[in-house]
């Protein structure tokens, strides 16, 4: 056995021991099934497949399984690694996956039939806030494009076709990329070529010159810096502090058929998010676990630097970012705010993905499973906000509060 294999096995053993300690200790020595998991509350389906893409923010789904937190709620979570968001979408729609770590805007796009087959969808909880980035190629930074303003200036003077990648047309990364470009006077629909690339393929594609920039989740922003092929133009938390990102998504049919399972699954992943955010030690254990080739398949250092808020932009600047990726934050991360879902609809309308206005609030209420989430949060002893709406200020100074979504969608100078 090589030294590396030995270390990996030791890490796995330590994680399994940590899981046993968490299940037996932090959860009050409960048996493998909580006392609630009996009679009418018992999960209808006890084994669930949850899809994930190799990204740092799959961590709460993975850790719910690895630490055995799922057992407390009477279920067994099997995380299944997927190759692309389109693949996740298809497997959710056809029932191959019970649920998934998935892009917020993908769930909304499928529900309205603007990102593939139309299917009524359900959003159970938000998995994380923050922690994505827009990466610009070294070639661009060498020409002085290191942020939004300098990119806009270069694109005005150096006339050629610029290519930028996102991960799914209605997804979060597309929306962050478009919003940021437009905030700096660049119309992503007219001034650039936009392509779709699966997250784990971003770095390789930039390395061979297939794009000038991309927006993706970690660790693929930091990986470009570690490999010396890109720089961080902006973090997504600088576009919108504490923005919603990935969600635990499923179909409306699944929630209807298996409500107890959906609630148990939500509670287990909530507990895992709470565990991750509880300590530095837990964050490091999480990074060691998900770095494995079964999950994200990268080095631990590439994951844990930004998980701990230690940022470098590839140009010599380093900083401690208080708005790093969060999985819990006393429950503020996880609540399925109606205003968050509505925001994605306003951007889908802005960029021509939605041709007509919809009843923004009604759609959000259909998708975001607030009542089920509240039940799961009570089970997991997670605090709840007072209001299903929240107010946020974005990078261009606009304030979003969910109160007039139609006017908000129309208010932008740059749109499709």
Secondary structure as a PSIPRED ss2 file (coil, helix, strand):
# PSIPRED VFORMAT (PSIPRED V4.0)

   1 X C   1.000  0.000  0.000
   2 X C   1.000  0.000  0.000
   3 X H   0.000  1.000  0.000
   4 X H   0.000  1.000  0.000
   5 X H   0.000  1.000  0.000
   6 X H   0.000  1.000  0.000
   7 X H   0.000  1.000  0.000
   8 X H   0.000  1.000  0.000
   9 X H   0.000  1.000  0.000
  10 X H   0.000  1.000  0.000
  11 X H   0.000  1.000  0.000
  12 X H   0.000  1.000  0.000
  13 X H   0.000  1.000  0.000
  14 X H   0.000  1.000  0.000
  15 X H   0.000  1.000  0.000
  16 X H   0.000  1.000  0.000
  17 X H   0.000  1.000  0.000
  18 X H   0.000  1.000  0.000
  19 X H   0.000  1.000  0.000
  20 X H   0.000  1.000  0.000
  21 X H   0.000  1.000  0.000
  22 X H   0.000  1.000  0.000
  23 X H   0.000  1.000  0.000
  24 X H   0.000  1.000  0.000
  25 X H   0.000  1.000  0.000
  26 X H   0.000  1.000  0.000
  27 X C   1.000  0.000  0.000
  28 X C   1.000  0.000  0.000
  29 X C   1.000  0.000  0.000
  30 X C   1.000  0.000  0.000
  31 X C   1.000  0.000  0.000
  32 X C   1.000  0.000  0.000
  33 X E   0.000  0.000  1.000
  34 X C   1.000  0.000  0.000
  35 X C   1.000  0.000  0.000
  36 X C   1.000  0.000  0.000
  37 X C   1.000  0.000  0.000
  38 X C   1.000  0.000  0.000
  39 X H   0.000  1.000  0.000
  40 X H   0.000  1.000  0.000
  41 X H   0.000  1.000  0.000
  42 X C   1.000  0.000  0.000
  43 X C   1.000  0.000  0.000
  44 X C   1.000  0.000  0.000
  45 X C   1.000  0.000  0.000
  46 X C   1.000  0.000  0.000
  47 X E   0.000  0.000  1.000
  48 X E   0.000  0.000  1.000
  49 X E   0.000  0.000  1.000
  50 X E   0.000  0.000  1.000
  51 X E   0.000  0.000  1.000
  52 X E   0.000  0.000  1.000
  53 X E   0.000  0.000  1.000
  54 X C   1.000  0.000  0.000
  55 X C   1.000  0.000  0.000
  56 X H   0.000  1.000  0.000
  57 X H   0.000  1.000  0.000
  58 X H   0.000  1.000  0.000
  59 X H   0.000  1.000  0.000
  60 X H   0.000  1.000  0.000
  61 X H   0.000  1.000  0.000
  62 X H   0.000  1.000  0.000
  63 X H   0.000  1.000  0.000
  64 X H   0.000  1.000  0.000
  65 X H   0.000  1.000  0.000
  66 X H   0.000  1.000  0.000
  67 X C   1.000  0.000  0.000
  68 X C   1.000  0.000  0.000
  69 X H   0.000  1.000  0.000
  70 X H   0.000  1.000  0.000
  71 X H   0.000  1.000  0.000
  72 X H   0.000  1.000  0.000
  73 X E   0.000  0.000  1.000
  74 X C   1.000  0.000  0.000
  75 X C   1.000  0.000  0.000
  76 X E   0.000  0.000  1.000
  77 X E   0.000  0.000  1.000
  78 X E   0.000  0.000  1.000
  79 X E   0.000  0.000  1.000
  80 X E   0.000  0.000  1.000
  81 X E   0.000  0.000  1.000
  82 X E   0.000  0.000  1.000
  83 X C   1.000  0.000  0.000
  84 X C   1.000  0.000  0.000
  85 X H   0.000  1.000  0.000
  86 X H   0.000  1.000  0.000
  87 X H   0.000  1.000  0.000
  88 X H   0.000  1.000  0.000
  89 X H   0.000  1.000  0.000
  90 X H   0.000  1.000  0.000
  91 X H   0.000  1.000  0.000
  92 X H   0.000  1.000  0.000
  93 X H   0.000  1.000  0.000
  94 X H   0.000  1.000  0.000
  95 X C   1.000  0.000  0.000
  96 X C   1.000  0.000  0.000
  97 X C   1.000  0.000  0.000
  98 X C   1.000  0.000  0.000
  99 X E   0.000  0.000  1.000
 100 X E   0.000  0.000  1.000
 101 X E   0.000  0.000  1.000
 102 X E   0.000  0.000  1.000
 103 X E   0.000  0.000  1.000
 104 X H   0.000  1.000  0.000
 105 X H   0.000  1.000  0.000
 106 X H   0.000  1.000  0.000
 107 X H   0.000  1.000  0.000
 108 X H   0.000  1.000  0.000
 109 X H   0.000  1.000  0.000
 110 X H   0.000  1.000  0.000
 111 X H   0.000  1.000  0.000
 112 X C   1.000  0.000  0.000
 113 X C   1.000  0.000  0.000
 114 X C   1.000  0.000  0.000
 115 X C   1.000  0.000  0.000
 116 X C   1.000  0.000  0.000
 117 X C   1.000  0.000  0.000
 118 X C   1.000  0.000  0.000
 119 X C   1.000  0.000  0.000
 120 X C   1.000  0.000  0.000
 121 X E   0.000  0.000  1.000
 122 X E   0.000  0.000  1.000
 123 X E   0.000  0.000  1.000
 124 X E   0.000  0.000  1.000
 125 X E   0.000  0.000  1.000
 126 X E   0.000  0.000  1.000
 127 X C   1.000  0.000  0.000
 128 X C   1.000  0.000  0.000
 129 X E   0.000  0.000  1.000
 130 X C   1.000  0.000  0.000
 131 X C   1.000  0.000  0.000
 132 X E   0.000  0.000  1.000
 133 X E   0.000  0.000  1.000
 134 X E   0.000  0.000  1.000
 135 X E   0.000  0.000  1.000
 136 X E   0.000  0.000  1.000
 137 X E   0.000  0.000  1.000
 138 X H   0.000  1.000  0.000
 139 X H   0.000  1.000  0.000
 140 X H   0.000  1.000  0.000
 141 X H   0.000  1.000  0.000
 142 X H   0.000  1.000  0.000
 143 X C   1.000  0.000  0.000
 144 X C   1.000  0.000  0.000
 145 X C   1.000  0.000  0.000
 146 X C   1.000  0.000  0.000
 147 X C   1.000  0.000  0.000
 148 X H   0.000  1.000  0.000
 149 X H   0.000  1.000  0.000
 150 X H   0.000  1.000  0.000
 151 X H   0.000  1.000  0.000
 152 X H   0.000  1.000  0.000
 153 X H   0.000  1.000  0.000
 154 X H   0.000  1.000  0.000
 155 X H   0.000  1.000  0.000
 156 X H   0.000  1.000  0.000
 157 X H   0.000  1.000  0.000
 158 X C   1.000  0.000  0.000
 159 X C   1.000  0.000  0.000
 160 X C   1.000  0.000  0.000
 161 X C   1.000  0.000  0.000
 162 X C   1.000  0.000  0.000
 163 X E   0.000  0.000  1.000
 164 X E   0.000  0.000  1.000
 165 X E   0.000  0.000  1.000
 166 X E   0.000  0.000  1.000
 167 X C   1.000  0.000  0.000
 168 X C   1.000  0.000  0.000
 169 X C   1.000  0.000  0.000
 170 X C   1.000  0.000  0.000
 171 X C   1.000  0.000  0.000
 172 X H   0.000  1.000  0.000
 173 X H   0.000  1.000  0.000
 174 X H   0.000  1.000  0.000
 175 X H   0.000  1.000  0.000
 176 X H   0.000  1.000  0.000
 177 X H   0.000  1.000  0.000
 178 X H   0.000  1.000  0.000
 179 X H   0.000  1.000  0.000
 180 X H   0.000  1.000  0.000
 181 X H   0.000  1.000  0.000
 182 X H   0.000  1.000  0.000
 183 X H   0.000  1.000  0.000
 184 X C   1.000  0.000  0.000
 185 X C   1.000  0.000  0.000
 186 X C   1.000  0.000  0.000
 187 X C   1.000  0.000  0.000
 188 X C   1.000  0.000  0.000
 189 X C   1.000  0.000  0.000
 190 X C   1.000  0.000  0.000
 191 X C   1.000  0.000  0.000
 192 X C   1.000  0.000  0.000
 193 X E   0.000  0.000  1.000
 194 X E   0.000  0.000  1.000
 195 X E   0.000  0.000  1.000
 196 X E   0.000  0.000  1.000
 197 X C   1.000  0.000  0.000
 198 X C   1.000  0.000  0.000
 199 X H   0.000  1.000  0.000
 200 X H   0.000  1.000  0.000
 201 X H   0.000  1.000  0.000
 202 X H   0.000  1.000  0.000
 203 X H   0.000  1.000  0.000
 204 X H   0.000  1.000  0.000
 205 X H   0.000  1.000  0.000
 206 X H   0.000  1.000  0.000
 207 X H   0.000  1.000  0.000
 208 X C   1.000  0.000  0.000
 209 X C   1.000  0.000  0.000
 210 X C   1.000  0.000  0.000
 211 X C   1.000  0.000  0.000
 212 X C   1.000  0.000  0.000
 213 X E   0.000  0.000  1.000
 214 X E   0.000  0.000  1.000
 215 X E   0.000  0.000  1.000
 216 X E   0.000  0.000  1.000
 217 X E   0.000  0.000  1.000
 218 X C   1.000  0.000  0.000
 219 X C   1.000  0.000  0.000
 220 X H   0.000  1.000  0.000
 221 X H   0.000  1.000  0.000
 222 X H   0.000  1.000  0.000
 223 X H   0.000  1.000  0.000
 224 X H   0.000  1.000  0.000
 225 X H   0.000  1.000  0.000
 226 X H   0.000  1.000  0.000
 227 X C   1.000  0.000  0.000
 228 X C   1.000  0.000  0.000
 229 X C   1.000  0.000  0.000
 230 X E   0.000  0.000  1.000
 231 X E   0.000  0.000  1.000
 232 X E   0.000  0.000  1.000
 233 X E   0.000  0.000  1.000
 234 X E   0.000  0.000  1.000
 235 X E   0.000  0.000  1.000
 236 X H   0.000  1.000  0.000
 237 X H   0.000  1.000  0.000
 238 X H   0.000  1.000  0.000
 239 X H   0.000  1.000  0.000
 240 X E   0.000  0.000  1.000
 241 X C   1.000  0.000  0.000
 242 X C   1.000  0.000  0.000
 243 X C   1.000  0.000  0.000
 244 X E   0.000  0.000  1.000
 245 X C   1.000  0.000  0.000
 246 X E   0.000  0.000  1.000
 247 X E   0.000  0.000  1.000
 248 X E   0.000  0.000  1.000
 249 X E   0.000  0.000  1.000
 250 X E   0.000  0.000  1.000
 251 X E   0.000  0.000  1.000
 252 X H   0.000  1.000  0.000
 253 X H   0.000  1.000  0.000
 254 X H   0.000  1.000  0.000
 255 X H   0.000  1.000  0.000
 256 X H   0.000  1.000  0.000
 257 X H   0.000  1.000  0.000
 258 X C   1.000  0.000  0.000
 259 X H   0.000  1.000  0.000
 260 X H   0.000  1.000  0.000
 261 X H   0.000  1.000  0.000
 262 X H   0.000  1.000  0.000
 263 X H   0.000  1.000  0.000
 264 X H   0.000  1.000  0.000
 265 X H   0.000  1.000  0.000
 266 X H   0.000  1.000  0.000
 267 X H   0.000  1.000  0.000
 268 X H   0.000  1.000  0.000
 269 X H   0.000  1.000  0.000
 270 X H   0.000  1.000  0.000
 271 X H   0.000  1.000  0.000
 272 X H   0.000  1.000  0.000
 273 X H   0.000  1.000  0.000
 274 X H   0.000  1.000  0.000
 275 X H   0.000  1.000  0.000
 276 X H   0.000  1.000  0.000
 277 X H   0.000  1.000  0.000
 278 X H   0.000  1.000  0.000
 279 X C   1.000  0.000  0.000
 280 X H   0.000  1.000  0.000
 281 X H   0.000  1.000  0.000
 282 X H   0.000  1.000  0.000
 283 X H   0.000  1.000  0.000
 284 X H   0.000  1.000  0.000
 285 X H   0.000  1.000  0.000
 286 X H   0.000  1.000  0.000
 287 X H   0.000  1.000  0.000
 288 X H   0.000  1.000  0.000
 289 X H   0.000  1.000  0.000
 290 X H   0.000  1.000  0.000
 291 X C   1.000  0.000  0.000
 292 X C   1.000  0.000  0.000
 293 X C   1.000  0.000  0.000
 294 X C   1.000  0.000  0.000
 295 X C   1.000  0.000  0.000
 296 X C   1.000  0.000  0.000
 297 X C   1.000  0.000  0.000
 298 X C   1.000  0.000  0.000
 299 X C   1.000  0.000  0.000
 300 X H   0.000  1.000  0.000
 301 X H   0.000  1.000  0.000
 302 X H   0.000  1.000  0.000
 303 X H   0.000  1.000  0.000
 304 X H   0.000  1.000  0.000
 305 X H   0.000  1.000  0.000
 306 X H   0.000  1.000  0.000
 307 X H   0.000  1.000  0.000
 308 X C   1.000  0.000  0.000
 309 X C   1.000  0.000  0.000
 310 X E   0.000  0.000  1.000
 311 X E   0.000  0.000  1.000
 312 X E   0.000  0.000  1.000
 313 X C   1.000  0.000  0.000
 314 X C   1.000  0.000  0.000
 315 X C   1.000  0.000  0.000
 316 X C   1.000  0.000  0.000
 317 X C   1.000  0.000  0.000
 318 X E   0.000  0.000  1.000
 319 X E   0.000  0.000  1.000
 320 X E   0.000  0.000  1.000
 321 X C   1.000  0.000  0.000
 322 X C   1.000  0.000  0.000
 323 X C   1.000  0.000  0.000
 324 X C   1.000  0.000  0.000
 325 X C   1.000  0.000  0.000
 326 X E   0.000  0.000  1.000
 327 X C   1.000  0.000  0.000
 328 X C   1.000  0.000  0.000
 329 X C   1.000  0.000  0.000
 330 X C   1.000  0.000  0.000
 331 X C   1.000  0.000  0.000
 332 X C   1.000  0.000  0.000
 333 X C   1.000  0.000  0.000
 334 X C   1.000  0.000  0.000
 335 X C   1.000  0.000  0.000
 336 X C   1.000  0.000  0.000
 337 X C   1.000  0.000  0.000
 338 X H   0.000  1.000  0.000
 339 X H   0.000  1.000  0.000
 340 X H   0.000  1.000  0.000
 341 X H   0.000  1.000  0.000
 342 X H   0.000  1.000  0.000
 343 X H   0.000  1.000  0.000
 344 X H   0.000  1.000  0.000
 345 X H   0.000  1.000  0.000
 346 X H   0.000  1.000  0.000
 347 X H   0.000  1.000  0.000
 348 X H   0.000  1.000  0.000
 349 X H   0.000  1.000  0.000
 350 X H   0.000  1.000  0.000
 351 X C   1.000  0.000  0.000
 352 X C   1.000  0.000  0.000
 353 X C   1.000  0.000  0.000
 354 X C   1.000  0.000  0.000
 355 X C   1.000  0.000  0.000
 356 X C   1.000  0.000  0.000
 357 X C   1.000  0.000  0.000
 358 X C   1.000  0.000  0.000
 359 X C   1.000  0.000  0.000
 360 X H   0.000  1.000  0.000
 361 X H   0.000  1.000  0.000
 362 X H   0.000  1.000  0.000
 363 X H   0.000  1.000  0.000
 364 X H   0.000  1.000  0.000
 365 X H   0.000  1.000  0.000
 366 X H   0.000  1.000  0.000
 367 X H   0.000  1.000  0.000
 368 X E   0.000  0.000  1.000
 369 X C   1.000  0.000  0.000
 370 X H   0.000  1.000  0.000
 371 X H   0.000  1.000  0.000
 372 X H   0.000  1.000  0.000
 373 X H   0.000  1.000  0.000
 374 X H   0.000  1.000  0.000
 375 X H   0.000  1.000  0.000
 376 X H   0.000  1.000  0.000
 377 X H   0.000  1.000  0.000
 378 X H   0.000  1.000  0.000
 379 X H   0.000  1.000  0.000
 380 X C   1.000  0.000  0.000
 381 X C   1.000  0.000  0.000
 382 X C   1.000  0.000  0.000
 383 X C   1.000  0.000  0.000
 384 X C   1.000  0.000  0.000
 385 X C   1.000  0.000  0.000
 386 X C   1.000  0.000  0.000
 387 X C   1.000  0.000  0.000
 388 X C   1.000  0.000  0.000
 389 X C   1.000  0.000  0.000
 390 X C   1.000  0.000  0.000
 391 X C   1.000  0.000  0.000
 392 X E   0.000  0.000  1.000
 393 X E   0.000  0.000  1.000
 394 X E   0.000  0.000  1.000
 395 X C   1.000  0.000  0.000
 396 X C   1.000  0.000  0.000
 397 X C   1.000  0.000  0.000
 398 X C   1.000  0.000  0.000
 399 X E   0.000  0.000  1.000
 400 X E   0.000  0.000  1.000
 401 X C   1.000  0.000  0.000
 402 X C   1.000  0.000  0.000
 403 X C   1.000  0.000  0.000
 404 X C   1.000  0.000  0.000
 405 X H   0.000  1.000  0.000
 406 X H   0.000  1.000  0.000
 407 X H   0.000  1.000  0.000
 408 X H   0.000  1.000  0.000
 409 X H   0.000  1.000  0.000
 410 X H   0.000  1.000  0.000
 411 X C   1.000  0.000  0.000
 412 X C   1.000  0.000  0.000
 413 X C   1.000  0.000  0.000
 414 X C   1.000  0.000  0.000
 415 X C   1.000  0.000  0.000
 416 X C   1.000  0.000  0.000
